[in-house]
Amino acid sequence: MVTAIILIRTERTAINKVATQLAELDGISEAYSVSGNYDLVALARVQSNDDLADLVTSKLLTIDSITHSETMLAFKAYSPHDLEAMFMVGM
């Protein structure tokens, strides 16, 4: 499982619309509106690096109001919860 954090800037009037569109994409497990330099943060959880590349370079491009994105690849999760097992349900 590959996890990535995607920081997103949008057109100011489109934050809610973009968040909804992100949440509907296969591979995006969560989307948050946030304060600070970015408008949204999306968590991507996919099977492979190729799936992540497709999500970022193809699927995100279908959302017109995204003006900038920055993708950070997660190396290791530090959590008291078994995150891998939580997201493998039904796979």
HTML snippet that shows the backbone in 3Dmol.js (N, CA, C, O; Angstrom):
<script src="https://3Dmol.org/build/3Dmol-min.js"></script>
<div id="view" style="width:600px;height:400px;position:relative"></div>
<script>
const pdb = `
ATOM      1  N   MET A   1       0.846  -1.176   0.000  1.00  0.00           N
ATOM      2  CA  MET A   1       0.000   0.000   0.000  1.00  0.00           C
ATOM      3  C   MET A   1       0.894   1.243   0.000  1.00  0.00           C
ATOM      4  O   MET A   1       1.843   1.337   0.779  1.00  0.00           O
ATOM      5  N   VAL A   2       0.583   2.178  -0.870  1.00  0.00           N
ATOM      6  CA  VAL A   2       1.301   3.447  -0.976  1.00  0.00           C
ATOM      7  C   VAL A   2       0.383   4.542  -0.438  1.00  0.00           C
ATOM      8  O   VAL A   2      -0.783   4.639  -0.821  1.00  0.00           O
ATOM      9  N   THR A   3       0.926   5.357   0.451  1.00  0.00           N
ATOM     10  CA  THR A   3       0.178   6.482   1.010  1.00  0.00           C
ATOM     11  C   THR A   3       0.869   7.777   0.621  1.00  0.00           C
ATOM     12  O   THR A   3       2.093   7.896   0.689  1.00  0.00           O
ATOM     13  N   ALA A   4       0.056   8.749   0.209  1.00  0.00           N
ATOM     14  CA  ALA A   4       0.603  10.063  -0.130  1.00  0.00           C
ATOM     15  C   ALA A   4      -0.310  11.137   0.432  1.00  0.00           C
ATOM     16  O   ALA A   4      -1.518  10.945   0.566  1.00  0.00           O
ATOM     17  N   ILE A   5       0.286  12.260   0.754  1.00  0.00           N
ATOM     18  CA  ILE A   5      -0.440  13.439   1.210  1.00  0.00           C
ATOM     19  C   ILE A   5      -0.359  14.445   0.069  1.00  0.00           C
ATOM     20  O   ILE A   5       0.732  14.787  -0.389  1.00  0.00           O
ATOM     21  N   ILE A   6      -1.514  14.917  -0.386  1.00  0.00           N
ATOM     22  CA  ILE A   6      -1.548  15.845  -1.512  1.00  0.00           C
ATOM     23  C   ILE A   6      -2.067  17.189  -1.013  1.00  0.00           C
ATOM     24  O   ILE A   6      -3.207  17.296  -0.560  1.00  0.00           O
ATOM     25  N   LEU A   7      -1.225  18.204  -1.099  1.00  0.00           N
ATOM     26  CA  LEU A   7      -1.573  19.561  -0.701  1.00  0.00           C
ATOM     27  C   LEU A   7      -2.093  20.285  -1.935  1.00  0.00           C
ATOM     28  O   LEU A   7      -1.457  20.258  -2.989  1.00  0.00           O
ATOM     29  N   ILE A   8      -3.245  20.931  -1.807  1.00  0.00           N
ATOM     30  CA  ILE A   8      -3.921  21.468  -2.985  1.00  0.00           C
ATOM     31  C   ILE A   8      -4.347  22.914  -2.770  1.00  0.00           C
ATOM     32  O   ILE A   8      -4.892  23.272  -1.726  1.00  0.00           O
ATOM     33  N   ARG A   9      -4.085  23.740  -3.789  1.00  0.00           N
ATOM     34  CA  ARG A   9      -4.645  25.093  -3.855  1.00  0.00           C
ATOM     35  C   ARG A   9      -5.708  25.090  -4.942  1.00  0.00           C
ATOM     36  O   ARG A   9      -5.543  24.463  -5.988  1.00  0.00           O
ATOM     37  N   THR A  10      -6.808  25.803  -4.682  1.00  0.00           N
ATOM     38  CA  THR A  10      -7.905  25.867  -5.643  1.00  0.00           C
ATOM     39  C   THR A  10      -8.290  27.323  -5.878  1.00  0.00           C
ATOM     40  O   THR A  10      -7.828  28.232  -5.189  1.00  0.00           O
ATOM     41  N   GLU A  11      -9.145  27.510  -6.865  1.00  0.00           N
ATOM     42  CA  GLU A  11      -9.778  28.809  -7.008  1.00  0.00           C
ATOM     43  C   GLU A  11     -10.608  29.035  -5.750  1.00  0.00           C
ATOM     44  O   GLU A  11     -11.221  28.095  -5.244  1.00  0.00           O
ATOM     45  N   ARG A  12     -10.638  30.256  -5.238  1.00  0.00           N
ATOM     46  CA  ARG A  12     -11.263  30.554  -3.940  1.00  0.00           C
ATOM     47  C   ARG A  12     -12.726  30.144  -3.865  1.00  0.00           C
ATOM     48  O   ARG A  12     -13.194  29.716  -2.810  1.00  0.00           O
ATOM     49  N   THR A  13     -13.442  30.267  -4.951  1.00  0.00           N
ATOM     50  CA  THR A  13     -14.873  29.977  -4.929  1.00  0.00           C
ATOM     51  C   THR A  13     -15.180  28.496  -5.148  1.00  0.00           C
ATOM     52  O   THR A  13     -16.347  28.105  -5.153  1.00  0.00           O
ATOM     53  N   ALA A  14     -14.159  27.677  -5.325  1.00  0.00           N
ATOM     54  CA  ALA A  14     -14.388  26.284  -5.701  1.00  0.00           C
ATOM     55  C   ALA A  14     -13.915  25.270  -4.660  1.00  0.00           C
ATOM     56  O   ALA A  14     -13.872  24.074  -4.950  1.00  0.00           O
ATOM     57  N   ILE A  15     -13.567  25.713  -3.477  1.00  0.00           N
ATOM     58  CA  ILE A  15     -13.001  24.799  -2.474  1.00  0.00           C
ATOM     59  C   ILE A  15     -13.948  23.634  -2.179  1.00  0.00           C
ATOM     60  O   ILE A  15     -13.523  22.479  -2.209  1.00  0.00           O
ATOM     61  N   ASN A  16     -15.195  23.911  -1.900  1.00  0.00           N
ATOM     62  CA  ASN A  16     -16.139  22.844  -1.562  1.00  0.00           C
ATOM     63  C   ASN A  16     -16.371  21.906  -2.735  1.00  0.00           C
ATOM     64  O   ASN A  16     -16.442  20.690  -2.554  1.00  0.00           O
ATOM     65  N   LYS A  17     -16.491  22.462  -3.938  1.00  0.00           N
ATOM     66  CA  LYS A  17     -16.702  21.647  -5.134  1.00  0.00           C
ATOM     67  C   LYS A  17     -15.516  20.720  -5.373  1.00  0.00           C
ATOM     68  O   LYS A  17     -15.699  19.539  -5.666  1.00  0.00           O
ATOM     69  N   VAL A  18     -14.305  21.249  -5.249  1.00  0.00           N
ATOM     70  CA  VAL A  18     -13.103  20.449  -5.464  1.00  0.00           C
ATOM     71  C   VAL A  18     -12.988  19.364  -4.402  1.00  0.00           C
ATOM     72  O   VAL A  18     -12.632  18.229  -4.718  1.00  0.00           O
ATOM     73  N   ALA A  19     -13.283  19.694  -3.153  1.00  0.00           N
ATOM     74  CA  ALA A  19     -13.213  18.695  -2.081  1.00  0.00           C
ATOM     75  C   ALA A  19     -14.154  17.532  -2.361  1.00  0.00           C
ATOM     76  O   ALA A  19     -13.790  16.373  -2.165  1.00  0.00           O
ATOM     77  N   THR A  20     -15.356  17.840  -2.818  1.00  0.00           N
ATOM     78  CA  THR A  20     -16.322  16.797  -3.148  1.00  0.00           C
ATOM     79  C   THR A  20     -15.827  15.940  -4.308  1.00  0.00           C
ATOM     80  O   THR A  20     -15.953  14.716  -4.275  1.00  0.00           O
ATOM     81  N   GLN A  21     -15.269  16.572  -5.325  1.00  0.00           N
ATOM     82  CA  GLN A  21     -14.750  15.829  -6.472  1.00  0.00           C
ATOM     83  C   GLN A  21     -13.570  14.944  -6.069  1.00  0.00           C
ATOM     84  O   GLN A  21     -13.447  13.815  -6.544  1.00  0.00           O
ATOM     85  N   LEU A  22     -12.714  15.452  -5.203  1.00  0.00           N
ATOM     86  CA  LEU A  22     -11.584  14.653  -4.720  1.00  0.00           C
ATOM     87  C   LEU A  22     -12.065  13.414  -3.977  1.00  0.00           C
ATOM     88  O   LEU A  22     -11.579  12.307  -4.212  1.00  0.00           O
ATOM     89  N   ALA A  23     -13.018  13.613  -3.085  1.00  0.00           N
ATOM     90  CA  ALA A  23     -13.519  12.505  -2.263  1.00  0.00           C
ATOM     91  C   ALA A  23     -14.142  11.403  -3.108  1.00  0.00           C
ATOM     92  O   ALA A  23     -14.218  10.258  -2.663  1.00  0.00           O
ATOM     93  N   GLU A  24     -14.587  11.726  -4.311  1.00  0.00           N
ATOM     94  CA  GLU A  24     -15.206  10.737  -5.198  1.00  0.00           C
ATOM     95  C   GLU A  24     -14.187   9.954  -6.028  1.00  0.00           C
ATOM     96  O   GLU A  24     -14.545   8.955  -6.652  1.00  0.00           O
ATOM     97  N   LEU A  25     -12.929  10.389  -6.046  1.00  0.00           N
ATOM     98  CA  LEU A  25     -11.914   9.715  -6.855  1.00  0.00           C
ATOM     99  C   LEU A  25     -11.458   8.424  -6.192  1.00  0.00           C
ATOM    100  O   LEU A  25     -11.231   8.387  -4.983  1.00  0.00           O
ATOM    101  N   ASP A  26     -11.325   7.366  -6.985  1.00  0.00           N
ATOM    102  CA  ASP A  26     -10.713   6.134  -6.486  1.00  0.00           C
ATOM    103  C   ASP A  26      -9.278   6.435  -6.100  1.00  0.00           C
ATOM    104  O   ASP A  26      -8.528   7.026  -6.877  1.00  0.00           O
ATOM    105  N   GLY A  27      -8.903   6.034  -4.912  1.00  0.00           N
ATOM    106  CA  GLY A  27      -7.549   6.271  -4.432  1.00  0.00           C
ATOM    107  C   GLY A  27      -7.458   7.381  -3.400  1.00  0.00           C
ATOM    108  O   GLY A  27      -6.494   7.435  -2.637  1.00  0.00           O
ATOM    109  N   ILE A  28      -8.445   8.267  -3.364  1.00  0.00           N
ATOM    110  CA  ILE A  28      -8.474   9.306  -2.328  1.00  0.00           C
ATOM    111  C   ILE A  28      -9.325   8.785  -1.183  1.00  0.00           C
ATOM    112  O   ILE A  28     -10.521   8.544  -1.344  1.00  0.00           O
ATOM    113  N   SER A  29      -8.701   8.614  -0.031  1.00  0.00           N
ATOM    114  CA  SER A  29      -9.442   8.079   1.119  1.00  0.00           C
ATOM    115  C   SER A  29     -10.098   9.181   1.932  1.00  0.00           C
ATOM    116  O   SER A  29     -11.131   8.961   2.564  1.00  0.00           O
ATOM    117  N   GLU A  30      -9.495  10.382   1.917  1.00  0.00           N
ATOM    118  CA  GLU A  30     -10.022  11.502   2.697  1.00  0.00           C
ATOM    119  C   GLU A  30      -9.610  12.804   2.040  1.00  0.00           C
ATOM    120  O   GLU A  30      -8.559  12.891   1.405  1.00  0.00           O
ATOM    121  N   ALA A  31     -10.456  13.820   2.201  1.00  0.00           N
ATOM    122  CA  ALA A  31     -10.115  15.168   1.757  1.00  0.00           C
ATOM    123  C   ALA A  31     -10.543  16.134   2.854  1.00  0.00           C
ATOM    124  O   ALA A  31     -11.654  16.040   3.376  1.00  0.00           O
ATOM    125  N   TYR A  32      -9.665  17.053   3.197  1.00  0.00           N
ATOM    126  CA  TYR A  32      -9.915  18.004   4.276  1.00  0.00           C
ATOM    127  C   TYR A  32      -9.762  19.430   3.768  1.00  0.00           C
ATOM    128  O   TYR A  32      -8.831  19.722   3.018  1.00  0.00           O
ATOM    129  N   SER A  33     -10.659  20.316   4.164  1.00  0.00           N
ATOM    130  CA  SER A  33     -10.406  21.739   3.972  1.00  0.00           C
ATOM    131  C   SER A  33      -9.551  22.177   5.163  1.00  0.00           C
ATOM    132  O   SER A  33      -9.793  21.761   6.296  1.00  0.00           O
ATOM    133  N   VAL A  34      -8.560  23.010   4.898  1.00  0.00           N
ATOM    134  CA  VAL A  34      -7.592  23.362   5.937  1.00  0.00           C
ATOM    135  C   VAL A  34      -7.287  24.854   5.899  1.00  0.00           C
ATOM    136  O   VAL A  34      -7.602  25.543   4.929  1.00  0.00           O
ATOM    137  N   SER A  35      -6.676  25.333   6.963  1.00  0.00           N
ATOM    138  CA  SER A  35      -6.189  26.710   6.995  1.00  0.00           C
ATOM    139  C   SER A  35      -4.721  26.707   6.569  1.00  0.00           C
ATOM    140  O   SER A  35      -4.082  25.656   6.518  1.00  0.00           O
ATOM    141  N   GLY A  36      -4.204  27.871   6.268  1.00  0.00           N
ATOM    142  CA  GLY A  36      -2.792  27.980   5.925  1.00  0.00           C
ATOM    143  C   GLY A  36      -2.574  28.227   4.450  1.00  0.00           C
ATOM    144  O   GLY A  36      -3.427  28.804   3.776  1.00  0.00           O
ATOM    145  N   ASN A  37      -1.436  27.792   3.952  1.00  0.00           N
ATOM    146  CA  ASN A  37      -1.031  28.062   2.575  1.00  0.00           C
ATOM    147  C   ASN A  37      -1.781  27.241   1.536  1.00  0.00           C
ATOM    148  O   ASN A  37      -1.731  27.557   0.347  1.00  0.00           O
ATOM    149  N   TYR A  38      -2.466  26.207   1.961  1.00  0.00           N
ATOM    150  CA  TYR A  38      -3.209  25.347   1.045  1.00  0.00           C
ATOM    151  C   TYR A  38      -4.682  25.389   1.408  1.00  0.00           C
ATOM    152  O   TYR A  38      -5.042  25.716   2.539  1.00  0.00           O
ATOM    153  N   ASP A  39      -5.529  25.058   0.450  1.00  0.00           N
ATOM    154  CA  ASP A  39      -6.970  25.047   0.676  1.00  0.00           C
ATOM    155  C   ASP A  39      -7.473  23.678   1.098  1.00  0.00           C
ATOM    156  O   ASP A  39      -8.394  23.563   1.907  1.00  0.00           O
ATOM    157  N   LEU A  40      -6.857  22.638   0.541  1.00  0.00           N
ATOM    158  CA  LEU A  40      -7.298  21.272   0.797  1.00  0.00           C
ATOM    159  C   LEU A  40      -6.092  20.361   1.003  1.00  0.00           C
ATOM    160  O   LEU A  40      -5.012  20.605   0.465  1.00  0.00           O
ATOM    161  N   VAL A  41      -6.295  19.314   1.786  1.00  0.00           N
ATOM    162  CA  VAL A  41      -5.321  18.237   1.915  1.00  0.00           C
ATOM    163  C   VAL A  41      -6.066  16.946   1.624  1.00  0.00           C
ATOM    164  O   VAL A  41      -7.107  16.669   2.220  1.00  0.00           O
ATOM    165  N   ALA A  42      -5.523  16.158   0.704  1.00  0.00           N
ATOM    166  CA  ALA A  42      -6.127  14.869   0.367  1.00  0.00           C
ATOM    167  C   ALA A  42      -5.159  13.760   0.745  1.00  0.00           C
ATOM    168  O   ALA A  42      -3.951  13.878   0.541  1.00  0.00           O
ATOM    169  N   LEU A  43      -5.698  12.688   1.294  1.00  0.00           N
ATOM    170  CA  LEU A  43      -4.901  11.505   1.589  1.00  0.00           C
ATOM    171  C   LEU A  43      -5.186  10.467   0.520  1.00  0.00           C
ATOM    172  O   LEU A  43      -6.330  10.066   0.303  1.00  0.00           O
ATOM    173  N   ALA A  44      -4.127  10.048  -0.136  1.00  0.00           N
ATOM    174  CA  ALA A  44      -4.247   9.030  -1.179  1.00  0.00           C
ATOM    175  C   ALA A  44      -3.693   7.721  -0.639  1.00  0.00           C
ATOM    176  O   ALA A  44      -2.614   7.676  -0.048  1.00  0.00           O
ATOM    177  N   ARG A  45      -4.449   6.673  -0.852  1.00  0.00           N
ATOM    178  CA  ARG A  45      -4.000   5.328  -0.480  1.00  0.00           C
ATOM    179  C   ARG A  45      -4.272   4.428  -1.675  1.00  0.00           C
ATOM    180  O   ARG A  45      -5.423   4.141  -2.006  1.00  0.00           O
ATOM    181  N   VAL A  46      -3.193   3.988  -2.318  1.00  0.00           N
ATOM    182  CA  VAL A  46      -3.290   3.190  -3.538  1.00  0.00           C
ATOM    183  C   VAL A  46      -2.379   1.973  -3.418  1.00  0.00           C
ATOM    184  O   VAL A  46      -1.571   1.880  -2.494  1.00  0.00           O
ATOM    185  N   GLN A  47      -2.514   1.052  -4.352  1.00  0.00           N
ATOM    186  CA  GLN A  47      -1.755  -0.198  -4.287  1.00  0.00           C
ATOM    187  C   GLN A  47      -0.291  -0.056  -4.703  1.00  0.00           C
ATOM    188  O   GLN A  47       0.573  -0.761  -4.183  1.00  0.00           O
ATOM    189  N   SER A  48      -0.010   0.852  -5.637  1.00  0.00           N
ATOM    190  CA  SER A  48       1.356   0.919  -6.166  1.00  0.00           C
ATOM    191  C   SER A  48       1.738   2.358  -6.534  1.00  0.00           C
ATOM    192  O   SER A  48       0.894   3.253  -6.587  1.00  0.00           O
ATOM    193  N   ASN A  49       3.021   2.546  -6.782  1.00  0.00           N
ATOM    194  CA  ASN A  49       3.498   3.848  -7.237  1.00  0.00           C
ATOM    195  C   ASN A  49       2.891   4.211  -8.598  1.00  0.00           C
ATOM    196  O   ASN A  49       2.617   5.381  -8.865  1.00  0.00           O
ATOM    197  N   ASP A  50       2.686   3.215  -9.446  1.00  0.00           N
ATOM    198  CA  ASP A  50       2.048   3.471 -10.743  1.00  0.00           C
ATOM    199  C   ASP A  50       0.629   3.988 -10.559  1.00  0.00           C
ATOM    200  O   ASP A  50       0.194   4.882 -11.284  1.00  0.00           O
ATOM    201  N   ASP A  51      -0.105   3.422  -9.580  1.00  0.00           N
ATOM    202  CA  ASP A  51      -1.456   3.897  -9.287  1.00  0.00           C
ATOM    203  C   ASP A  51      -1.432   5.337  -8.783  1.00  0.00           C
ATOM    204  O   ASP A  51      -2.299   6.138  -9.133  1.00  0.00           O
ATOM    205  N   LEU A  52      -0.437   5.663  -7.960  1.00  0.00           N
ATOM    206  CA  LEU A  52      -0.304   7.028  -7.465  1.00  0.00           C
ATOM    207  C   LEU A  52       0.013   7.981  -8.616  1.00  0.00           C
ATOM    208  O   LEU A  52      -0.557   9.068  -8.703  1.00  0.00           O
ATOM    209  N   ALA A  53       0.913   7.573  -9.489  1.00  0.00           N
ATOM    210  CA  ALA A  53       1.259   8.400 -10.644  1.00  0.00           C
ATOM    211  C   ALA A  53       0.025   8.662 -11.503  1.00  0.00           C
ATOM    212  O   ALA A  53      -0.175   9.783 -11.970  1.00  0.00           O
ATOM    213  N   ASP A  54      -0.797   7.649 -11.713  1.00  0.00           N
ATOM    214  CA  ASP A  54      -2.018   7.823 -12.500  1.00  0.00           C
ATOM    215  C   ASP A  54      -2.995   8.766 -11.805  1.00  0.00           C
ATOM    216  O   ASP A  54      -3.615   9.616 -12.445  1.00  0.00           O
ATOM    217  N   LEU A  55      -3.126   8.608 -10.499  1.00  0.00           N
ATOM    218  CA  LEU A  55      -4.026   9.470  -9.736  1.00  0.00           C
ATOM    219  C   LEU A  55      -3.599  10.932  -9.836  1.00  0.00           C
ATOM    220  O   LEU A  55      -4.426  11.808 -10.092  1.00  0.00           O
ATOM    221  N   VAL A  56      -2.318  11.191  -9.635  1.00  0.00           N
ATOM    222  CA  VAL A  56      -1.821  12.569  -9.587  1.00  0.00           C
ATOM    223  C   VAL A  56      -1.711  13.190 -10.978  1.00  0.00           C
ATOM    224  O   VAL A  56      -2.051  14.359 -11.159  1.00  0.00           O
ATOM    225  N   THR A  57      -1.243  12.429 -11.954  1.00  0.00           N
ATOM    226  CA  THR A  57      -0.984  13.020 -13.270  1.00  0.00           C
ATOM    227  C   THR A  57      -2.150  12.899 -14.247  1.00  0.00           C
ATOM    228  O   THR A  57      -2.151  13.555 -15.289  1.00  0.00           O
ATOM    229  N   SER A  58      -3.138  12.072 -13.925  1.00  0.00           N
ATOM    230  CA  SER A  58      -4.288  11.931 -14.822  1.00  0.00           C
ATOM    231  C   SER A  58      -5.600  12.336 -14.153  1.00  0.00           C
ATOM    232  O   SER A  58      -6.310  13.210 -14.650  1.00  0.00           O
ATOM    233  N   LYS A  59      -5.915  11.709 -13.044  1.00  0.00           N
ATOM    234  CA  LYS A  59      -7.222  11.935 -12.420  1.00  0.00           C
ATOM    235  C   LYS A  59      -7.369  13.327 -11.815  1.00  0.00           C
ATOM    236  O   LYS A  59      -8.429  13.941 -11.933  1.00  0.00           O
ATOM    237  N   LEU A  60      -6.316  13.831 -11.167  1.00  0.00           N
ATOM    238  CA  LEU A  60      -6.416  15.180 -10.597  1.00  0.00           C
ATOM    239  C   LEU A  60      -6.547  16.239 -11.687  1.00  0.00           C
ATOM    240  O   LEU A  60      -7.116  17.306 -11.455  1.00  0.00           O
ATOM    241  N   LEU A  61      -6.029  15.949 -12.858  1.00  0.00           N
ATOM    242  CA  LEU A  61      -6.123  16.909 -13.972  1.00  0.00           C
ATOM    243  C   LEU A  61      -7.553  17.108 -14.454  1.00  0.00           C
ATOM    244  O   LEU A  61      -7.847  18.091 -15.133  1.00  0.00           O
ATOM    245  N   THR A  62      -8.442  16.187 -14.109  1.00  0.00           N
ATOM    246  CA  THR A  62      -9.840  16.320 -14.533  1.00  0.00           C
ATOM    247  C   THR A  62     -10.598  17.338 -13.682  1.00  0.00           C
ATOM    248  O   THR A  62     -11.732  17.692 -14.008  1.00  0.00           O
ATOM    249  N   ILE A  63      -9.987  17.811 -12.601  1.00  0.00           N
ATOM    250  CA  ILE A  63     -10.627  18.786 -11.717  1.00  0.00           C
ATOM    251  C   ILE A  63     -10.104  20.173 -12.093  1.00  0.00           C
ATOM    252  O   ILE A  63      -8.979  20.540 -11.751  1.00  0.00           O
ATOM    253  N   ASP A  64     -10.934  20.934 -12.798  1.00  0.00           N
ATOM    254  CA  ASP A  64     -10.510  22.205 -13.392  1.00  0.00           C
ATOM    255  C   ASP A  64     -10.042  23.253 -12.396  1.00  0.00           C
ATOM    256  O   ASP A  64      -9.122  24.009 -12.707  1.00  0.00           O
ATOM    257  N   SER A  65     -10.630  23.327 -11.226  1.00  0.00           N
ATOM    258  CA  SER A  65     -10.377  24.439 -10.312  1.00  0.00           C
ATOM    259  C   SER A  65      -9.137  24.267  -9.439  1.00  0.00           C
ATOM    260  O   SER A  65      -8.847  25.134  -8.614  1.00  0.00           O
ATOM    261  N   ILE A  66      -8.403  23.173  -9.600  1.00  0.00           N
ATOM    262  CA  ILE A  66      -7.135  23.011  -8.887  1.00  0.00           C
ATOM    263  C   ILE A  66      -6.102  23.888  -9.586  1.00  0.00           C
ATOM    264  O   ILE A  66      -5.873  23.753 -10.788  1.00  0.00           O
ATOM    265  N   THR A  67      -5.478  24.791  -8.824  1.00  0.00           N
ATOM    266  CA  THR A  67      -4.479  25.686  -9.405  1.00  0.00           C
ATOM    267  C   THR A  67      -3.047  25.258  -9.103  1.00  0.00           C
ATOM    268  O   THR A  67      -2.119  25.666  -9.802  1.00  0.00           O
ATOM    269  N   HIS A  68      -2.857  24.434  -8.061  1.00  0.00           N
ATOM    270  CA  HIS A  68      -1.515  23.990  -7.672  1.00  0.00           C
ATOM    271  C   HIS A  68      -1.664  22.773  -6.768  1.00  0.00           C
ATOM    272  O   HIS A  68      -2.591  22.701  -5.961  1.00  0.00           O
ATOM    273  N   SER A  69      -0.763  21.834  -6.902  1.00  0.00           N
ATOM    274  CA  SER A  69      -0.741  20.712  -5.963  1.00  0.00           C
ATOM    275  C   SER A  69       0.695  20.320  -5.668  1.00  0.00           C
ATOM    276  O   SER A  69       1.598  20.537  -6.477  1.00  0.00           O
ATOM    277  N   GLU A  70       0.883  19.747  -4.514  1.00  0.00           N
ATOM    278  CA  GLU A  70       2.186  19.245  -4.089  1.00  0.00           C
ATOM    279  C   GLU A  70       1.940  17.900  -3.429  1.00  0.00           C
ATOM    280  O   GLU A  70       1.148  17.793  -2.493  1.00  0.00           O
ATOM    281  N   THR A  71       2.624  16.874  -3.922  1.00  0.00           N
ATOM    282  CA  THR A  71       2.399  15.518  -3.433  1.00  0.00           C
ATOM    283  C   THR A  71       3.590  15.068  -2.604  1.00  0.00           C
ATOM    284  O   THR A  71       4.737  15.157  -3.041  1.00  0.00           O
ATOM    285  N   MET A  72       3.304  14.584  -1.404  1.00  0.00           N
ATOM    286  CA  MET A  72       4.341  14.074  -0.515  1.00  0.00           C
ATOM    287  C   MET A  72       4.096  12.585  -0.303  1.00  0.00           C
ATOM    288  O   MET A  72       3.002  12.189   0.099  1.00  0.00           O
ATOM    289  N   LEU A  73       5.092  11.766  -0.566  1.00  0.00           N
ATOM    290  CA  LEU A  73       5.004  10.332  -0.384  1.00  0.00           C
ATOM    291  C   LEU A  73       5.316   9.978   1.068  1.00  0.00           C
ATOM    292  O   LEU A  73       6.340  10.393   1.610  1.00  0.00           O
ATOM    293  N   ALA A  74       4.439   9.222   1.680  1.00  0.00           N
ATOM    294  CA  ALA A  74       4.657   8.805   3.065  1.00  0.00           C
ATOM    295  C   ALA A  74       5.553   7.563   3.079  1.00  0.00           C
ATOM    296  O   ALA A  74       5.300   6.597   2.359  1.00  0.00           O
ATOM    297  N   PHE A  75       6.591   7.600   3.899  1.00  0.00           N
ATOM    298  CA  PHE A  75       7.497   6.456   4.008  1.00  0.00           C
ATOM    299  C   PHE A  75       7.045   5.466   5.071  1.00  0.00           C
ATOM    300  O   PHE A  75       7.065   4.254   4.859  1.00  0.00           O
ATOM    301  N   LYS A  76       6.636   6.001   6.218  1.00  0.00           N
ATOM    302  CA  LYS A  76       6.281   5.130   7.338  1.00  0.00           C
ATOM    303  C   LYS A  76       5.229   5.827   8.184  1.00  0.00           C
ATOM    304  O   LYS A  76       5.295   7.037   8.401  1.00  0.00           O
ATOM    305  N   ALA A  77       4.253   5.052   8.662  1.00  0.00           N
ATOM    306  CA  ALA A  77       3.198   5.609   9.515  1.00  0.00           C
ATOM    307  C   ALA A  77       3.540   5.342  10.975  1.00  0.00           C
ATOM    308  O   ALA A  77       3.939   4.235  11.338  1.00  0.00           O
ATOM    309  N   TYR A  78       3.379   6.359  11.800  1.00  0.00           N
ATOM    310  CA  TYR A  78       3.564   6.227  13.236  1.00  0.00           C
ATOM    311  C   TYR A  78       2.216   6.493  13.877  1.00  0.00           C
ATOM    312  O   TYR A  78       1.779   7.640  13.967  1.00  0.00           O
ATOM    313  N   SER A  79       1.567   5.445  14.317  1.00  0.00           N
ATOM    314  CA  SER A  79       0.225   5.583  14.859  1.00  0.00           C
ATOM    315  C   SER A  79      -0.058   4.422  15.790  1.00  0.00           C
ATOM    316  O   SER A  79       0.427   3.312  15.569  1.00  0.00           O
ATOM    317  N   PRO A  80      -0.846   4.670  16.841  1.00  0.00           N
ATOM    318  CA  PRO A  80      -1.233   3.558  17.711  1.00  0.00           C
ATOM    319  C   PRO A  80      -2.289   2.670  17.056  1.00  0.00           C
ATOM    320  O   PRO A  80      -2.613   1.606  17.584  1.00  0.00           O
ATOM    321  N   HIS A  81      -2.832   3.096  15.908  1.00  0.00           N
ATOM    322  CA  HIS A  81      -3.859   2.340  15.210  1.00  0.00           C
ATOM    323  C   HIS A  81      -3.224   1.533  14.084  1.00  0.00           C
ATOM    324  O   HIS A  81      -2.220   1.952  13.507  1.00  0.00           O
ATOM    325  N   ASP A  82      -3.789   0.409  13.779  1.00  0.00           N
ATOM    326  CA  ASP A  82      -3.314  -0.397  12.665  1.00  0.00           C
ATOM    327  C   ASP A  82      -3.947   0.148  11.385  1.00  0.00           C
ATOM    328  O   ASP A  82      -4.938  -0.392  10.894  1.00  0.00           O
ATOM    329  N   LEU A  83      -3.366   1.219  10.854  1.00  0.00           N
ATOM    330  CA  LEU A  83      -3.932   1.902   9.698  1.00  0.00           C
ATOM    331  C   LEU A  83      -3.998   1.000   8.478  1.00  0.00           C
ATOM    332  O   LEU A  83      -4.974   1.040   7.728  1.00  0.00           O
ATOM    333  N   GLU A  84      -2.982   0.196   8.274  1.00  0.00           N
ATOM    334  CA  GLU A  84      -2.967  -0.689   7.105  1.00  0.00           C
ATOM    335  C   GLU A  84      -4.169  -1.629   7.129  1.00  0.00           C
ATOM    336  O   GLU A  84      -4.826  -1.822   6.106  1.00  0.00           O
ATOM    337  N   ALA A  85      -4.454  -2.202   8.269  1.00  0.00           N
ATOM    338  CA  ALA A  85      -5.587  -3.134   8.377  1.00  0.00           C
ATOM    339  C   ALA A  85      -6.913  -2.389   8.179  1.00  0.00           C
ATOM    340  O   ALA A  85      -7.842  -2.929   7.579  1.00  0.00           O
ATOM    341  N   MET A  86      -7.004  -1.162   8.677  1.00  0.00           N
ATOM    342  CA  MET A  86      -8.241  -0.391   8.527  1.00  0.00           C
ATOM    343  C   MET A  86      -8.561  -0.144   7.067  1.00  0.00           C
ATOM    344  O   MET A  86      -9.728  -0.181   6.677  1.00  0.00           O
ATOM    345  N   PHE A  87      -7.546   0.108   6.251  1.00  0.00           N
ATOM    346  CA  PHE A  87      -7.775   0.448   4.855  1.00  0.00           C
ATOM    347  C   PHE A  87      -7.746  -0.757   3.942  1.00  0.00           C
ATOM    348  O   PHE A  87      -8.020  -0.622   2.749  1.00  0.00           O
ATOM    349  N   MET A  88      -7.424  -1.927   4.455  1.00  0.00           N
ATOM    350  CA  MET A  88      -7.438  -3.133   3.638  1.00  0.00           C
ATOM    351  C   MET A  88      -8.787  -3.822   3.680  1.00  0.00           C
ATOM    352  O   MET A  88      -8.998  -4.781   2.938  1.00  0.00           O
ATOM    353  N   VAL A  89      -9.706  -3.374   4.514  1.00  0.00           N
ATOM    354  CA  VAL A  89     -11.020  -3.988   4.612  1.00  0.00           C
ATOM    355  C   VAL A  89     -11.706  -3.886   3.255  1.00  0.00           C
ATOM    356  O   VAL A  89     -11.823  -2.801   2.686  1.00  0.00           O
ATOM    357  N   GLY A  90     -12.143  -4.990   2.761  1.00  0.00           N
ATOM    358  CA  GLY A  90     -12.862  -5.009   1.491  1.00  0.00           C
ATOM    359  C   GLY A  90     -11.974  -5.018   0.266  1.00  0.00           C
ATOM    360  O   GLY A  90     -12.486  -4.944  -0.851  1.00  0.00           O
ATOM    361  N   MET A  91     -10.664  -5.106   0.428  1.00  0.00           N
ATOM    362  CA  MET A  91      -9.773  -5.116  -0.741  1.00  0.00           C
ATOM    363  C   MET A  91      -9.394  -6.540  -1.087  1.00  0.00           C
ATOM    364  O   MET A  91      -8.649  -6.766  -2.041  1.00  0.00           O
TER     365      MET A  91
END
`;
const viewer = $3Dmol.createViewer("view");
viewer.addModel(pdb, "pdb");
viewer.setStyle({}, {cartoon: {color: "spectrum"}});
viewer.zoomTo();
viewer.render();
</script>
